[in-house]
Amino acid sequence: MSVAETTTVPEPPSTAVSAGSRKRLVSTRLLRSEIRLIGGRRRNQMGLLVLATVPIVLAISVKLSSRSSGGGPDFLDSITSNGLFVPLAALTVEMGIFLPLAISTLAGDAIAGEANLGTLRYLLTVPVSRTRLLAVKFASLCIGALWGVATVALAGAIIGIALFGTGPLTTLSGSQLDFGAALGRVLLVVVYLSACIAALGAVGLFISTLTEQPIAATIALMIFTILSWILDAVPQLEWLHPWLIVHEWLSFSDLLRDPPFWDNVLRGLGVDAAYAAVFWLLAWARFSGKDVTS
Protein backbone atom coordinates (compact mmCIF):
# COMPACT_ATOMS: atom_id res chain seq x y z
CA MET A 1 0.00 0.00 0.00
CA SER A 2 1.45 3.39 -1.02
CA VAL A 3 1.92 6.41 1.21
CA ALA A 4 -0.67 8.28 -0.85
CA GLU A 5 -3.28 5.63 -0.04
CA THR A 6 -2.61 5.71 3.72
CA THR A 7 -2.40 9.48 4.19
CA THR A 8 -5.57 11.24 5.26
CA VAL A 9 -5.93 14.66 3.76
CA PRO A 10 -7.38 17.08 6.36
CA GLU A 11 -10.63 18.75 5.42
CA PRO A 12 -10.21 22.44 4.62
CA PRO A 13 -11.42 24.69 7.42
CA SER A 14 -14.04 26.24 5.17
CA THR A 15 -15.71 22.87 4.54
CA ALA A 16 -15.36 21.68 8.11
CA VAL A 17 -18.05 24.07 9.32
CA SER A 18 -21.15 22.15 10.29
CA ALA A 19 -24.49 22.69 8.60
CA GLY A 20 -25.87 24.16 11.82
CA SER A 21 -23.02 26.66 11.99
CA ARG A 22 -23.60 27.66 8.38
CA LYS A 23 -27.27 28.27 9.13
CA ARG A 24 -26.40 30.41 12.14
CA LEU A 25 -23.89 32.39 10.07
CA VAL A 26 -26.44 32.93 7.31
CA SER A 27 -29.11 34.03 9.81
CA THR A 28 -26.73 36.41 11.58
CA ARG A 29 -25.66 37.91 8.28
CA LEU A 30 -29.28 38.16 7.18
CA LEU A 31 -30.29 39.88 10.44
CA ARG A 32 -27.43 42.37 10.12
CA SER A 33 -28.43 43.05 6.55
CA GLU A 34 -32.06 43.56 7.58
CA ILE A 35 -31.08 45.99 10.34
CA ARG A 36 -28.87 47.96 7.94
CA LEU A 37 -31.76 48.06 5.47
CA ILE A 38 -34.18 49.40 8.09
CA GLY A 39 -31.70 51.94 9.40
CA GLY A 40 -30.58 53.03 5.95
CA ARG A 41 -33.99 53.84 4.48
CA ARG A 42 -34.52 57.59 4.31
CA ARG A 43 -38.19 57.38 5.29
CA ASN A 44 -37.30 55.40 8.43
CA GLN A 45 -34.69 57.99 9.36
CA MET A 46 -37.26 60.74 8.88
CA GLY A 47 -39.71 58.72 10.98
CA LEU A 48 -37.22 58.59 13.86
CA LEU A 49 -36.73 62.34 13.49
CA VAL A 50 -40.48 62.88 13.83
CA LEU A 51 -40.59 60.63 16.90
CA ALA A 52 -37.75 62.62 18.47
CA THR A 53 -39.40 65.95 17.63
CA VAL A 54 -42.54 65.31 19.71
CA PRO A 55 -40.84 65.36 23.15
CA ILE A 56 -38.81 68.41 22.11
CA VAL A 57 -41.93 70.33 21.07
CA LEU A 58 -43.71 69.15 24.23
CA ALA A 59 -40.90 70.30 26.54
CA ILE A 60 -40.48 73.67 24.84
CA SER A 61 -44.23 74.27 24.93
CA VAL A 62 -44.35 73.59 28.66
CA LYS A 63 -41.29 75.77 29.25
CA LEU A 64 -42.85 78.71 27.39
CA SER A 65 -46.28 78.22 28.91
CA SER A 66 -47.12 80.58 31.76
CA ARG A 67 -49.53 78.12 33.35
CA SER A 68 -50.69 74.54 33.11
CA SER A 69 -53.46 73.88 30.61
CA GLY A 70 -55.03 71.34 32.94
CA GLY A 71 -55.11 68.68 30.25
CA GLY A 72 -52.77 66.38 28.39
CA PRO A 73 -50.86 63.39 29.71
CA ASP A 74 -50.86 62.56 33.41
CA PHE A 75 -47.15 63.42 33.61
CA LEU A 76 -47.51 66.83 31.94
CA ASP A 77 -48.02 68.84 35.13
CA SER A 78 -44.93 67.20 36.69
CA ILE A 79 -42.52 68.07 33.87
CA THR A 80 -41.35 71.32 35.43
CA SER A 81 -40.33 69.51 38.64
CA ASN A 82 -38.06 66.96 36.92
CA GLY A 83 -36.85 66.67 33.35
CA LEU A 84 -37.27 62.88 33.36
CA PHE A 85 -41.02 63.38 33.20
CA VAL A 86 -40.63 64.68 29.63
CA PRO A 87 -39.90 61.25 28.06
CA LEU A 88 -42.74 59.72 30.11
CA ALA A 89 -45.23 62.34 28.93
CA ALA A 90 -43.98 62.03 25.33
CA LEU A 91 -44.33 58.24 25.39
CA THR A 92 -47.89 58.62 26.69
CA VAL A 93 -48.69 60.82 23.69
CA GLU A 94 -46.84 58.77 21.07
CA MET A 95 -48.21 55.37 22.06
CA GLY A 96 -51.54 56.51 20.67
CA ILE A 97 -50.56 56.85 17.01
CA PHE A 98 -46.93 57.80 16.29
CA LEU A 99 -45.19 54.64 17.53
CA PRO A 100 -47.90 52.29 16.10
CA LEU A 101 -47.54 54.09 12.77
CA ALA A 102 -43.76 53.63 12.87
CA ILE A 103 -43.98 49.87 13.45
CA SER A 104 -46.79 49.63 10.87
CA THR A 105 -44.46 51.06 8.24
CA LEU A 106 -41.68 48.61 9.14
CA ALA A 107 -44.04 45.64 9.24
CA GLY A 108 -45.58 46.58 5.89
CA ASP A 109 -42.13 46.55 4.32
CA ALA A 110 -41.11 43.25 5.95
CA ILE A 111 -42.75 40.89 3.43
CA ALA A 112 -45.11 42.95 1.27
CA GLY A 113 -42.41 45.53 0.59
CA GLU A 114 -39.96 42.86 -0.55
CA ALA A 115 -42.62 41.31 -2.78
CA ASN A 116 -43.54 44.69 -4.23
CA LEU A 117 -39.91 45.43 -5.11
CA GLY A 118 -39.40 41.96 -6.55
CA THR A 119 -36.63 41.08 -4.09
CA LEU A 120 -38.50 38.48 -2.04
CA ARG A 121 -37.79 35.59 -4.42
CA TYR A 122 -34.08 36.49 -4.40
CA LEU A 123 -34.07 36.41 -0.60
CA LEU A 124 -35.49 32.90 -0.76
CA THR A 125 -32.58 31.75 -2.94
CA VAL A 126 -30.28 32.28 0.06
CA PRO A 127 -29.61 28.92 1.78
CA VAL A 128 -32.04 29.66 4.62
CA SER A 129 -35.52 28.32 5.24
CA ARG A 130 -38.67 30.44 5.07
CA THR A 131 -39.16 29.86 8.79
CA ARG A 132 -35.73 31.27 9.58
CA LEU A 133 -36.29 34.19 7.23
CA LEU A 134 -39.60 35.00 8.94
CA ALA A 135 -37.90 34.76 12.34
CA VAL A 136 -35.23 37.22 11.17
CA LYS A 137 -37.92 39.59 9.90
CA PHE A 138 -39.67 39.52 13.28
CA ALA A 139 -36.38 39.99 15.14
CA SER A 140 -35.69 43.07 13.04
CA LEU A 141 -39.16 44.41 13.90
CA CYS A 142 -38.41 43.92 17.60
CA ILE A 143 -35.18 45.90 17.18
CA GLY A 144 -37.08 48.56 15.24
CA ALA A 145 -39.62 48.81 18.07
CA LEU A 146 -36.81 49.31 20.58
CA TRP A 147 -35.22 51.95 18.34
CA GLY A 148 -38.47 53.91 18.14
CA VAL A 149 -39.29 53.86 21.85
CA ALA A 150 -35.67 54.54 22.86
CA THR A 151 -35.48 57.48 20.44
CA VAL A 152 -38.49 59.12 22.09
CA ALA A 153 -37.14 58.45 25.59
CA LEU A 154 -33.61 59.64 24.80
CA ALA A 155 -34.72 62.83 23.06
CA GLY A 156 -37.18 63.53 25.88
CA ALA A 157 -34.60 62.94 28.60
CA ILE A 158 -32.01 65.19 26.95
CA ILE A 159 -34.36 68.12 26.33
CA GLY A 160 -36.10 67.61 29.68
CA ILE A 161 -32.91 67.68 31.72
CA ALA A 162 -31.62 70.63 29.69
CA LEU A 163 -34.75 72.72 30.29
CA PHE A 164 -35.96 71.58 33.70
CA GLY A 165 -32.96 69.93 35.32
CA THR A 166 -33.15 66.81 37.43
CA GLY A 167 -33.17 65.73 41.02
CA PRO A 168 -35.31 63.43 43.17
CA LEU A 169 -38.23 62.09 41.14
CA THR A 170 -41.55 61.95 42.96
CA THR A 171 -43.25 58.61 42.25
CA LEU A 172 -46.98 58.09 41.91
CA SER A 173 -46.88 56.71 45.45
CA GLY A 174 -45.55 60.01 46.81
CA SER A 175 -42.04 58.80 47.66
CA GLN A 176 -38.91 60.11 45.96
CA LEU A 177 -36.22 58.36 43.92
CA ASP A 178 -32.70 59.63 43.32
CA PHE A 179 -31.54 60.24 39.75
CA GLY A 180 -30.01 56.77 39.25
CA ALA A 181 -33.11 54.94 40.47
CA ALA A 182 -35.38 57.24 38.45
CA LEU A 183 -33.35 56.62 35.30
CA GLY A 184 -33.66 52.88 35.94
CA ARG A 185 -37.44 53.22 36.07
CA VAL A 186 -37.44 55.08 32.74
CA LEU A 187 -35.39 52.26 31.21
CA LEU A 188 -37.94 49.74 32.51
CA VAL A 189 -40.67 51.77 30.81
CA VAL A 190 -38.69 51.72 27.54
CA VAL A 191 -38.31 47.93 27.66
CA TYR A 192 -41.99 47.39 28.49
CA LEU A 193 -43.31 49.67 25.73
CA SER A 194 -40.84 48.16 23.23
CA ALA A 195 -42.39 44.76 23.95
CA CYS A 196 -45.85 46.23 23.39
CA ILE A 197 -44.90 47.73 20.02
CA ALA A 198 -43.04 44.55 18.99
CA ALA A 199 -46.21 42.51 19.63
CA LEU A 200 -48.09 44.87 17.33
CA GLY A 201 -45.31 44.29 14.80
CA ALA A 202 -46.13 40.55 14.84
CA VAL A 203 -49.69 41.39 13.82
CA GLY A 204 -48.31 43.57 11.04
CA LEU A 205 -45.96 40.80 9.91
CA PHE A 206 -48.94 38.49 9.41
CA ILE A 207 -50.84 41.17 7.48
CA SER A 208 -47.72 41.75 5.37
CA THR A 209 -47.83 38.12 4.18
CA LEU A 210 -51.36 38.63 2.85
CA THR A 211 -50.55 41.32 0.29
CA GLU A 212 -47.85 42.59 -2.01
CA GLN A 213 -48.69 46.23 -1.31
CA PRO A 214 -46.77 47.59 1.72
CA ILE A 215 -48.99 50.66 2.03
CA ALA A 216 -52.04 48.39 2.26
CA ALA A 217 -50.41 46.40 5.07
CA THR A 218 -49.49 49.63 6.88
CA ILE A 219 -53.04 51.01 6.64
CA ALA A 220 -54.56 47.69 7.72
CA LEU A 221 -52.40 47.55 10.86
CA MET A 222 -53.24 51.16 11.73
CA ILE A 223 -56.95 50.37 11.34
CA PHE A 224 -56.45 47.37 13.65
CA THR A 225 -54.74 49.62 16.22
CA ILE A 226 -57.35 52.38 16.06
CA LEU A 227 -60.20 49.87 16.36
CA SER A 228 -58.47 48.38 19.39
CA TRP A 229 -58.32 51.80 21.05
CA ILE A 230 -61.99 52.44 20.24
CA LEU A 231 -63.10 49.08 21.62
CA ASP A 232 -61.00 49.66 24.72
CA ALA A 233 -62.88 52.92 25.34
CA VAL A 234 -66.36 51.34 25.21
CA PRO A 235 -67.52 50.52 28.78
CA GLN A 236 -70.07 47.97 27.53
CA LEU A 237 -67.19 45.87 26.17
CA GLU A 238 -65.34 45.66 29.46
CA TRP A 239 -65.23 41.86 29.19
CA LEU A 240 -63.19 42.25 25.99
CA HIS A 241 -60.73 44.87 27.26
CA PRO A 242 -58.20 42.49 28.88
CA TRP A 243 -57.78 40.72 25.52
CA LEU A 244 -57.11 43.86 23.50
CA ILE A 245 -53.48 44.44 22.60
CA VAL A 246 -53.60 48.12 23.59
CA HIS A 247 -55.39 47.69 26.93
CA GLU A 248 -52.30 47.61 29.17
CA TRP A 249 -50.04 49.83 27.10
CA LEU A 250 -50.40 52.79 29.46
CA SER A 251 -49.92 50.59 32.51
CA PHE A 252 -46.25 51.54 32.31
CA SER A 253 -47.20 54.20 34.86
CA ASP A 254 -47.33 51.38 37.43
CA LEU A 255 -43.57 51.11 37.08
CA LEU A 256 -43.34 54.59 38.59
CA ARG A 257 -44.88 53.52 41.89
CA ASP A 258 -42.81 52.68 44.93
CA PRO A 259 -42.55 49.75 44.93
CA PRO A 260 -43.54 49.08 41.30
CA PHE A 261 -46.98 47.56 40.82
CA TRP A 262 -46.30 44.57 38.58
CA ASP A 263 -49.76 42.99 38.15
CA ASN A 264 -50.95 45.05 35.17
CA VAL A 265 -47.47 45.14 33.63
CA LEU A 266 -47.10 41.35 33.73
CA ARG A 267 -50.64 40.95 32.43
CA GLY A 268 -49.77 43.26 29.54
CA LEU A 269 -46.59 41.31 28.77
CA GLY A 270 -48.61 38.09 28.80
CA VAL A 271 -51.07 39.51 26.26
CA ASP A 272 -48.18 40.81 24.15
CA ALA A 273 -46.53 37.38 24.18
CA ALA A 274 -49.81 35.73 23.16
CA TYR A 275 -50.35 38.14 20.26
CA ALA A 276 -46.74 37.75 19.13
CA ALA A 277 -46.89 33.94 19.22
CA VAL A 278 -50.31 33.59 17.56
CA PHE A 279 -49.74 36.07 14.77
CA TRP A 280 -46.18 34.90 14.09
CA LEU A 281 -47.54 31.36 13.69
CA LEU A 282 -50.27 32.66 11.41
CA ALA A 283 -47.63 34.49 9.38
CA TRP A 284 -45.57 31.29 9.23
CA ALA A 285 -48.58 29.23 8.11
CA ARG A 286 -49.31 31.74 5.35
CA PHE A 287 -45.72 32.39 4.26
CA SER A 288 -44.47 28.80 4.35
CA GLY A 289 -47.02 27.74 1.73
CA LYS A 290 -47.11 30.97 -0.24
CA ASP A 291 -46.26 30.82 -3.93
CA VAL A 292 -43.72 33.62 -4.28
CA THR A 293 -43.63 34.96 -7.81
CA SER A 294 -42.12 38.38 -7.19
C-alpha positions as CSV (number, residue, x, y, z in Angstrom):
1,M,0.0,0.0,0.0
2,S,1.4,3.4,-1.0
3,V,1.9,6.4,1.2
4,A,-0.7,8.3,-0.8
5,E,-3.3,5.6,0.0
6,T,-2.6,5.7,3.7
7,T,-2.4,9.5,4.2
8,T,-5.6,11.2,5.3
9,V,-5.9,14.7,3.8
10,P,-7.4,17.1,6.4
11,E,-10.6,18.8,5.4
12,P,-10.2,22.4,4.6
13,P,-11.4,24.7,7.4
14,S,-14.0,26.2,5.2
15,T,-15.7,22.9,4.5
16,A,-15.4,21.7,8.1
17,V,-18.0,24.1,9.3
18,S,-21.2,22.1,10.3
19,A,-24.5,22.7,8.6
20,G,-25.9,24.2,11.8
21,S,-23.0,26.7,12.0
22,R,-23.6,27.7,8.4
23,K,-27.3,28.3,9.1
24,R,-26.4,30.4,12.1
25,L,-23.9,32.4,10.1
26,V,-26.4,32.9,7.3
27,S,-29.1,34.0,9.8
28,T,-26.7,36.4,11.6
29,R,-25.7,37.9,8.3
30,L,-29.3,38.2,7.2
31,L,-30.3,39.9,10.4
32,R,-27.4,42.4,10.1
33,S,-28.4,43.0,6.5
34,E,-32.1,43.6,7.6
35,I,-31.1,46.0,10.3
36,R,-28.9,48.0,7.9
37,L,-31.8,48.1,5.5
38,I,-34.2,49.4,8.1
39,G,-31.7,51.9,9.4
40,G,-30.6,53.0,5.9
41,R,-34.0,53.8,4.5
42,R,-34.5,57.6,4.3
43,R,-38.2,57.4,5.3
44,N,-37.3,55.4,8.4
45,Q,-34.7,58.0,9.4
46,M,-37.3,60.7,8.9
47,G,-39.7,58.7,11.0
48,L,-37.2,58.6,13.9
49,L,-36.7,62.3,13.5
50,V,-40.5,62.9,13.8
51,L,-40.6,60.6,16.9
52,A,-37.8,62.6,18.5
53,T,-39.4,65.9,17.6
54,V,-42.5,65.3,19.7
55,P,-40.8,65.4,23.2
56,I,-38.8,68.4,22.1
57,V,-41.9,70.3,21.1
58,L,-43.7,69.2,24.2
59,A,-40.9,70.3,26.5
60,I,-40.5,73.7,24.8
61,S,-44.2,74.3,24.9
62,V,-44.3,73.6,28.7
63,K,-41.3,75.8,29.2
64,L,-42.9,78.7,27.4
65,S,-46.3,78.2,28.9
66,S,-47.1,80.6,31.8
67,R,-49.5,78.1,33.4
68,S,-50.7,74.5,33.1
69,S,-53.5,73.9,30.6
70,G,-55.0,71.3,32.9
71,G,-55.1,68.7,30.3
72,G,-52.8,66.4,28.4
73,P,-50.9,63.4,29.7
74,D,-50.9,62.6,33.4
75,F,-47.2,63.4,33.6
76,L,-47.5,66.8,31.9
77,D,-48.0,68.8,35.1
78,S,-44.9,67.2,36.7
79,I,-42.5,68.1,33.9
80,T,-41.4,71.3,35.4
81,S,-40.3,69.5,38.6
82,N,-38.1,67.0,36.9
83,G,-36.8,66.7,33.3
84,L,-37.3,62.9,33.4
85,F,-41.0,63.4,33.2
86,V,-40.6,64.7,29.6
87,P,-39.9,61.2,28.1
88,L,-42.7,59.7,30.1
89,A,-45.2,62.3,28.9
90,A,-44.0,62.0,25.3
91,L,-44.3,58.2,25.4
92,T,-47.9,58.6,26.7
93,V,-48.7,60.8,23.7
94,E,-46.8,58.8,21.1
95,M,-48.2,55.4,22.1
96,G,-51.5,56.5,20.7
97,I,-50.6,56.8,17.0
98,F,-46.9,57.8,16.3
99,L,-45.2,54.6,17.5
100,P,-47.9,52.3,16.1
101,L,-47.5,54.1,12.8
102,A,-43.8,53.6,12.9
103,I,-44.0,49.9,13.4
104,S,-46.8,49.6,10.9
105,T,-44.5,51.1,8.2
106,L,-41.7,48.6,9.1
107,A,-44.0,45.6,9.2
108,G,-45.6,46.6,5.9
109,D,-42.1,46.6,4.3
110,A,-41.1,43.2,5.9
111,I,-42.7,40.9,3.4
112,A,-45.1,42.9,1.3
113,G,-42.4,45.5,0.6
114,E,-40.0,42.9,-0.6
115,A,-42.6,41.3,-2.8
116,N,-43.5,44.7,-4.2
117,L,-39.9,45.4,-5.1
118,G,-39.4,42.0,-6.6
119,T,-36.6,41.1,-4.1
120,L,-38.5,38.5,-2.0
121,R,-37.8,35.6,-4.4
122,Y,-34.1,36.5,-4.4
123,L,-34.1,36.4,-0.6
124,L,-35.5,32.9,-0.8
125,T,-32.6,31.8,-2.9
126,V,-30.3,32.3,0.1
127,P,-29.6,28.9,1.8
128,V,-32.0,29.7,4.6
129,S,-35.5,28.3,5.2
130,R,-38.7,30.4,5.1
131,T,-39.2,29.9,8.8
132,R,-35.7,31.3,9.6
133,L,-36.3,34.2,7.2
134,L,-39.6,35.0,8.9
135,A,-37.9,34.8,12.3
136,V,-35.2,37.2,11.2
137,K,-37.9,39.6,9.9
138,F,-39.7,39.5,13.3
139,A,-36.4,40.0,15.1
140,S,-35.7,43.1,13.0
141,L,-39.2,44.4,13.9
142,C,-38.4,43.9,17.6
143,I,-35.2,45.9,17.2
144,G,-37.1,48.6,15.2
145,A,-39.6,48.8,18.1
146,L,-36.8,49.3,20.6
147,W,-35.2,52.0,18.3
148,G,-38.5,53.9,18.1
149,V,-39.3,53.9,21.8
150,A,-35.7,54.5,22.9
151,T,-35.5,57.5,20.4
152,V,-38.5,59.1,22.1
153,A,-37.1,58.5,25.6
154,L,-33.6,59.6,24.8
155,A,-34.7,62.8,23.1
156,G,-37.2,63.5,25.9
157,A,-34.6,62.9,28.6
158,I,-32.0,65.2,27.0
159,I,-34.4,68.1,26.3
160,G,-36.1,67.6,29.7
161,I,-32.9,67.7,31.7
162,A,-31.6,70.6,29.7
163,L,-34.8,72.7,30.3
164,F,-36.0,71.6,33.7
165,G,-33.0,69.9,35.3
166,T,-33.2,66.8,37.4
167,G,-33.2,65.7,41.0
168,P,-35.3,63.4,43.2
169,L,-38.2,62.1,41.1
170,T,-41.6,61.9,43.0
171,T,-43.3,58.6,42.3
172,L,-47.0,58.1,41.9
173,S,-46.9,56.7,45.4
174,G,-45.6,60.0,46.8
175,S,-42.0,58.8,47.7
176,Q,-38.9,60.1,46.0
177,L,-36.2,58.4,43.9
178,D,-32.7,59.6,43.3
179,F,-31.5,60.2,39.7
180,G,-30.0,56.8,39.3
181,A,-33.1,54.9,40.5
182,A,-35.4,57.2,38.5
183,L,-33.3,56.6,35.3
184,G,-33.7,52.9,35.9
185,R,-37.4,53.2,36.1
186,V,-37.4,55.1,32.7
187,L,-35.4,52.3,31.2
188,L,-37.9,49.7,32.5
189,V,-40.7,51.8,30.8
190,V,-38.7,51.7,27.5
191,V,-38.3,47.9,27.7
192,Y,-42.0,47.4,28.5
193,L,-43.3,49.7,25.7
194,S,-40.8,48.2,23.2
195,A,-42.4,44.8,24.0
196,C,-45.9,46.2,23.4
197,I,-44.9,47.7,20.0
198,A,-43.0,44.5,19.0
199,A,-46.2,42.5,19.6
200,L,-48.1,44.9,17.3
201,G,-45.3,44.3,14.8
202,A,-46.1,40.6,14.8
203,V,-49.7,41.4,13.8
204,G,-48.3,43.6,11.0
205,L,-46.0,40.8,9.9
206,F,-48.9,38.5,9.4
207,I,-50.8,41.2,7.5
208,S,-47.7,41.7,5.4
209,T,-47.8,38.1,4.2
210,L,-51.4,38.6,2.9
211,T,-50.6,41.3,0.3
212,E,-47.9,42.6,-2.0
213,Q,-48.7,46.2,-1.3
214,P,-46.8,47.6,1.7
215,I,-49.0,50.7,2.0
216,A,-52.0,48.4,2.3
217,A,-50.4,46.4,5.1
218,T,-49.5,49.6,6.9
219,I,-53.0,51.0,6.6
220,A,-54.6,47.7,7.7
221,L,-52.4,47.5,10.9
222,M,-53.2,51.2,11.7
223,I,-56.9,50.4,11.3
224,F,-56.4,47.4,13.6
225,T,-54.7,49.6,16.2
226,I,-57.4,52.4,16.1
227,L,-60.2,49.9,16.4
228,S,-58.5,48.4,19.4
229,W,-58.3,51.8,21.0
230,I,-62.0,52.4,20.2
231,L,-63.1,49.1,21.6
232,D,-61.0,49.7,24.7
233,A,-62.9,52.9,25.3
234,V,-66.4,51.3,25.2
235,P,-67.5,50.5,28.8
236,Q,-70.1,48.0,27.5
237,L,-67.2,45.9,26.2
238,E,-65.3,45.7,29.5
239,W,-65.2,41.9,29.2
240,L,-63.2,42.3,26.0
241,H,-60.7,44.9,27.3
242,P,-58.2,42.5,28.9
243,W,-57.8,40.7,25.5
244,L,-57.1,43.9,23.5
245,I,-53.5,44.4,22.6
246,V,-53.6,48.1,23.6
247,H,-55.4,47.7,26.9
248,E,-52.3,47.6,29.2
249,W,-50.0,49.8,27.1
250,L,-50.4,52.8,29.5
251,S,-49.9,50.6,32.5
252,F,-46.3,51.5,32.3
253,S,-47.2,54.2,34.9
254,D,-47.3,51.4,37.4
255,L,-43.6,51.1,37.1
256,L,-43.3,54.6,38.6
257,R,-44.9,53.5,41.9
258,D,-42.8,52.7,44.9
259,P,-42.6,49.7,44.9
260,P,-43.5,49.1,41.3
261,F,-47.0,47.6,40.8
262,W,-46.3,44.6,38.6
263,D,-49.8,43.0,38.1
264,N,-50.9,45.0,35.2
265,V,-47.5,45.1,33.6
266,L,-47.1,41.4,33.7
267,R,-50.6,41.0,32.4
268,G,-49.8,43.3,29.5
269,L,-46.6,41.3,28.8
270,G,-48.6,38.1,28.8
271,V,-51.1,39.5,26.3
272,D,-48.2,40.8,24.2
273,A,-46.5,37.4,24.2
274,A,-49.8,35.7,23.2
275,Y,-50.3,38.1,20.3
276,A,-46.7,37.8,19.1
277,A,-46.9,33.9,19.2
278,V,-50.3,33.6,17.6
279,F,-49.7,36.1,14.8
280,W,-46.2,34.9,14.1
281,L,-47.5,31.4,13.7
282,L,-50.3,32.7,11.4
283,A,-47.6,34.5,9.4
284,W,-45.6,31.3,9.2
285,A,-48.6,29.2,8.1
286,R,-49.3,31.7,5.4
287,F,-45.7,32.4,4.3
288,S,-44.5,28.8,4.3
289,G,-47.0,27.7,1.7
290,K,-47.1,31.0,-0.2
291,D,-46.3,30.8,-3.9
292,V,-43.7,33.6,-4.3
293,T,-43.6,35.0,-7.8
294,S,-42.1,38.4,-7.2
